[in-house]
């Protein structure tokens, strides 16, 4: 019976021009928008997100069509740009800056069919997901390298705003330094800006004049690295590998890897499995990586840092675990002996650890 049916269908195909298979229309690519808080530079926060966008294109090809808008200030301008991207038919929009959180939520209410990814935000909605990285894990590892390399036992830290994410980094860096060099101290300069290259440079120079011979930073440009190169000092690159800017100064880099997460979320929209959620990934998830050592860093120090990185990834080491009580820089116990801070405590961090010379400005 099945043979006869097949023969009949073949004959019908041959005899009747009307009996033809109409190809399915090609599926339109998923339009994805990205909003960047600074211009795209050779290295830094925005550069890493731009690399993430490119990774999505490389992984998904013609299934996606991406666009971006750079140098968008947080606030009213951000809301306007995010809204424009939604109106232009972007079905997935990434907004990677803390100050984009509220504008993203506001626009999302008006575009319930568009998916939004608030990077470094913490508020979700039915069509808004949040994601961040455990930058503090990389900071701790960089602190180990700095603690081994310093000759003056003084490190500098150029910081943007005193939000928990930045405080986590300063504290983890200091704890990492002091885990291998108990004499080490860290001096902090607050800028209250994410991207201001002239002021970033001036802050770095001030810290070098205060005896710091190694410096870290939580701002958006490469100015601190360039200052370290100019002064013959050492520096920890952040966001990106910055050896091109500071080939002699860079001792190690803490880099952010967004391509895997962005590609995963785009795939979820394509296959209909996207759901809002909260992701906080670190070394284990491949979102934070420490490496790109400078030539002046001894092999033994490199091996030590990489071994501790494996320990963090395997859950054997936590930057905010206290074997002995950890105090803040005003003398209060911040982490009791034998305790490890939970995620909620880390996310709400509002203190500076002993060894930091500075205050939490408000």
C-alpha positions, 0 to 999 in steps of 0.5 A, a space after each residue: 500500500 505504501 509503495 503504491 501511495 508513494 508512486 501516486 504522489 511521484 506521478 502527481 508531482 510530475 504531471 501537475 505543475 500545481 503540485 509543488 512544494 513551496 519553501 518556507 520563508 526565511 526567518 528574519 534575524 533576531 535584532 539585538 541592541 547594545 547600549 554603551 556608557 562610554 565611547 568604544 576604546 581599545 581596552 576597558 569596560 565597553 571594549 569587553 562588551 563590544 567583544 561580547 557583541 562580536 562573539 554573538 555575531 561569530 557564534 550565530 551568524 545570519 540568525 542575528 543582526 546586532 547594533 550598538 549605540 556608544 557614549 550614552 550617559 546614564 539617566 534621561 539620555 539612556 532612556 531615550 536610546 533604549 526606547 529608540 532601540 526598542 522602537 527600531 524592532 530590536 527584540 533583545 537589548 543589552 544595557 551594560 551599566 549600573 545607571 541604565 537599570 532604572 531606564 531599562 525597567 521604565 522602557 521595558 514596561 512599554 515594550 513587554 514583547 522585547 527582552 532586556 538584559 540589565 548588566 550590573 543591575 539588580 532589579 528584574 521584571 517579566 521581560 528584564 533579566 539581570 547579570 553581573 560578574 564576581 569581579 572581586 574574585 579577580 581582584 583578590 587574585 590580582 592582589 596576590 600578584 601585587 602583594 608579591 611584587 610591591 617593594 614599598 608595601 603601598 598600593 594605590 586604587 583609583 575608584 569610580 563610585 563607592 557602590 558595593 561592586 567597587 567596595 568588594 573589589 577594593 576589599 578583595 584586592 587588599 585581602 589578596 595583597 595581605 594574604 601574602 604580604 601582611 605589611 601591605 596597605 592600599 590607598 584609595 582615591 574616589 573620583 565619583 566618575 566612571 570615565 574621566 581620563 584626565 582625572 584618572 591620570 591625576 589620581 594615579 600620579 597623586 598615589 605614586 607621589 604617596 609612595 605607591 609602586 603598584 596601582 589598581 583601578 575601577 574606572 573606564 579608561 586606560 589612563 591609569 595604566 598609561 600613567 604607570 607606564 610613564 612613571 615606571 610603576 606597576 599596574 593591574 589592568 582591569 576589564 581588558 588586557 592592557 599590555 599594548 598601553 602599558 607593556 612595562 607596567 602591567 603585571 597582571 590583568 583582570 578581564 571580563 568575558 561576556 561573549 559566552 553569556 551574551 550568546 547564551 541569552 541570544 540563543 534562548 530568545 531564538 529558541 523561545 526559552 528565554 526567561 528573566 533571571 539573575 546570574 552572578 558568575 565568576 571564575 567558575 563560569 568563565 566570566 572572570 579571568 586573571 592572567 596576561 602577566 607582564 614580563 617582569 612577573 616571576 614564574 613562581 608568582 604567575 604559578 601561584 596566582 593561577 593556582 589560586 584561580 583554580 582554587 576559586 573556580 573549584 570552590 576551595 578558596 573564597 576571597 571573603 572567608 575569614 580564618 581569623 576575624 577580619 576587621 574593617 578599617 575602623 576596627 569593627 569585626 566585618 567577617 567573624 573568624 571561621 565565617 564566609 560572607 554570603 552573597 547577600 552580604 557581599 552585594 550590600 557591602 558598605 565598608 572598607 577592610 583593615 589595611 585600606 586608607 580611605 573612607 566610604 564617601 557618600 
